[in-house]
Amino acid sequence: MSRRPVGSAGEVLISGLFEEHGAALVAYASRLTGDRAGGESVVRETLLRAWSDPRSTADAGTARAHLFAVVRRVVAERRGEVAEDGPVVDSTAVLGAVRTLPPEQREVLLAVYFQGRDVSSTAAELGVSEATVKVRVSSALRRLRDVLGGSPVPLVLAEEAGP
């Protein structure tokens, strides 16, 4: 069995992707799986898949969107919800749909789902109540579902994910 030398191009790629996107990916995957250990496992698999996928080294926004799509796919596969090559909502379409949201909805959605913040810290930072954050997130998800043609948006609030 041959081992790659430390600092190989693949290791540098994975390290860079994790450094740039790891915290948000782990927070998102943890919400989807219901626990941090499961989330970390999903992110490890996601990064291994990224190693051989050129979309992972595209521009920063495209790479990040692609990684989030891979996280969703890995979680769905582990749940037996889709075949390995089954459909996943196009990450570019999701990004485009997010851009159509009113600023206050986009702001809370990005904070809670893509930056991994909880509802209470998001509310405090924005100077609104937790209920307002939850309403804005709910409204944003409904609007995204409509813009994406009824495709479910697989996002779960941290409070709903369980222990």
Disulfide bonds with the S-S distance in Angstrom:
none
